[in-house]
Amino acid sequence: MAPLCKNVKQSIYDAGAVHGLKKEDMFVSFRVTQLYETGAAIYVYFSMPFDKVRPRENIIEMYEDVENRSRDAVFKYGGSISHHHGVGKLRKRFMERSVSDLNSVLLEGVKKSVDPNNIFAINNTIYRSEAEKIRDHEFKLKTE
């Protein structure tokens, strides 16, 4: 657990530095919410001083970049993107790195069987189309 937290924290500081933020201007914290035989659920919290970001219109892209870089460190050190709250819309681009191809096929099959009109949790976890997936991944690449 310690290497994961230490390295994720450093990745957040490093990502902030790419955008001109100093380590002392940022806050990073962790909270262990559950312990299991196989590991722990660790929540990552971070804040950045948006008033120091120039130009201002890049704030969302900067946040996305910092979160994406921290998530890369989470994966690198054995973590995953979700716990019991699910993946949702914002983190579905990380599903391929989190679950096996078989898991994805099964999830899509269940969704098609139970919710063929895509009414429940619309656009969560599963892309509606290949074009949507490409747009989402292009945004990620643009912010890296």
C-alpha positions as CSV (number, residue, x, y, z in Angstrom):
1,M,0.0,0.0,0.0
2,A,2.8,2.4,0.9
3,P,4.5,2.3,-2.6
4,L,1.2,2.8,-4.3
5,C,0.4,5.9,-2.2
6,K,3.9,7.3,-2.4
7,N,4.1,6.9,-6.1
8,V,0.6,8.2,-6.9
9,K,1.3,11.2,-4.8
10,Q,4.5,11.9,-6.6
11,S,2.8,11.4,-10.0
12,I,0.2,14.1,-9.0
13,Y,3.0,16.5,-8.0
14,D,4.9,15.7,-11.2
15,A,1.8,16.3,-13.3
16,G,1.1,19.6,-11.6
17,A,4.7,20.7,-12.3
18,V,4.1,20.1,-16.0
19,H,1.4,22.8,-15.7
20,G,3.6,25.2,-13.7
21,L,2.3,24.2,-10.2
22,K,4.6,23.8,-7.2
23,K,4.5,20.9,-4.9
24,E,3.8,23.1,-1.9
25,D,0.8,24.6,-3.7
26,M,-0.9,21.2,-4.1
27,F,-2.6,18.9,-1.5
28,V,-2.6,15.1,-1.8
29,S,-4.2,12.8,0.7
30,F,-5.4,9.2,0.9
31,R,-8.0,7.4,2.9
32,V,-8.4,3.7,3.5
33,T,-12.1,2.9,3.6
34,Q,-12.1,-0.9,3.6
35,L,-9.6,-3.7,4.2
36,Y,-10.0,-7.1,2.4
37,E,-8.0,-10.3,2.3
38,T,-6.8,-9.3,-1.2
39,G,-6.1,-5.6,-0.5
40,A,-7.6,-2.3,0.5
41,A,-9.9,0.3,-0.9
42,I,-7.9,3.5,-1.0
43,Y,-9.4,6.8,-2.0
44,V,-7.1,9.5,-3.4
45,Y,-7.9,13.2,-2.8
46,F,-6.0,16.0,-4.4
47,S,-6.4,19.7,-4.9
48,M,-4.7,22.3,-7.0
49,P,-4.7,26.1,-7.0
50,F,-6.6,26.9,-10.1
51,D,-6.0,30.6,-9.7
52,K,-2.4,30.0,-10.7
53,V,-3.3,28.3,-13.9
54,R,-2.7,30.3,-17.1
55,P,-4.5,30.4,-19.4
56,R,-7.7,29.9,-17.4
57,E,-9.6,28.2,-20.2
58,N,-7.2,25.2,-19.8
59,I,-8.3,24.4,-16.2
60,I,-10.5,21.4,-17.2
61,E,-7.8,20.0,-19.5
62,M,-5.2,20.4,-16.7
63,Y,-7.3,18.6,-14.2
64,E,-8.0,15.8,-16.6
65,D,-4.2,15.5,-17.3
66,V,-3.3,15.4,-13.6
67,E,-6.0,12.7,-13.0
68,N,-5.0,10.7,-16.0
69,R,-1.3,10.7,-14.9
70,S,-2.2,9.7,-11.4
71,R,-4.4,6.9,-12.6
72,D,-1.4,5.6,-14.7
73,A,0.6,5.4,-11.5
74,V,-2.3,3.6,-9.8
75,F,-2.3,1.0,-12.5
76,K,1.5,0.7,-12.5
77,Y,1.6,0.0,-8.8
78,G,-1.2,-2.6,-8.7
79,G,-4.3,-0.5,-8.1
80,S,-7.6,-0.2,-10.0
81,I,-9.9,2.5,-11.0
82,S,-13.0,1.7,-9.0
83,H,-14.4,0.1,-5.9
84,H,-18.1,-0.3,-5.1
85,H,-19.1,3.0,-6.6
86,G,-18.5,1.8,-10.1
87,V,-16.7,3.3,-13.1
88,G,-19.2,5.7,-14.6
89,K,-18.8,8.0,-17.5
90,L,-15.5,9.7,-16.6
91,R,-13.4,6.6,-16.0
92,K,-14.7,4.2,-18.6
93,R,-11.7,5.0,-20.8
94,F,-9.7,3.0,-18.2
95,M,-11.8,-0.1,-18.4
96,E,-9.6,-1.9,-20.9
97,R,-6.7,-1.6,-18.5
98,S,-8.8,-2.8,-15.6
99,V,-10.7,-5.9,-16.8
100,S,-10.1,-8.7,-19.2
101,D,-11.5,-8.9,-22.7
102,L,-13.9,-11.6,-21.5
103,N,-15.2,-9.4,-18.7
104,S,-15.9,-6.7,-21.2
105,V,-17.7,-9.1,-23.5
106,L,-19.8,-10.4,-20.6
107,L,-20.6,-6.9,-19.4
108,E,-21.8,-5.9,-22.8
109,G,-23.8,-9.1,-23.2
110,V,-25.6,-8.5,-19.9
111,K,-26.3,-4.9,-20.8
112,K,-27.8,-5.9,-24.2
113,S,-29.9,-8.6,-22.5
114,V,-31.2,-6.7,-19.5
115,D,-31.3,-3.2,-21.0
116,P,-31.5,-3.4,-24.8
117,N,-32.7,0.2,-25.1
118,N,-29.8,1.5,-23.0
119,I,-32.0,3.2,-20.5
120,F,-30.3,2.4,-17.2
121,A,-27.0,4.0,-16.4
122,I,-26.9,5.3,-19.9
123,N,-23.3,5.7,-21.2
124,N,-21.7,4.4,-18.0
125,T,-18.8,1.9,-18.3
126,I,-19.6,0.9,-21.9
127,Y,-19.2,3.1,-24.9
128,R,-22.3,3.5,-27.1
129,S,-20.3,3.4,-30.3
130,E,-16.7,3.1,-31.5
131,A,-16.8,6.7,-32.6
132,E,-17.6,7.8,-29.0
133,K,-14.7,5.6,-27.7
134,I,-12.3,7.2,-30.2
135,R,-13.4,10.8,-29.2
136,D,-12.9,10.0,-25.5
137,H,-9.4,8.5,-26.1
138,E,-8.4,11.4,-28.4
139,F,-9.3,13.8,-25.6
140,K,-7.1,11.9,-23.2
141,L,-4.2,11.9,-25.7
142,K,-4.7,15.6,-26.3
143,T,-4.4,16.3,-22.6
144,E,-1.3,14.2,-22.0
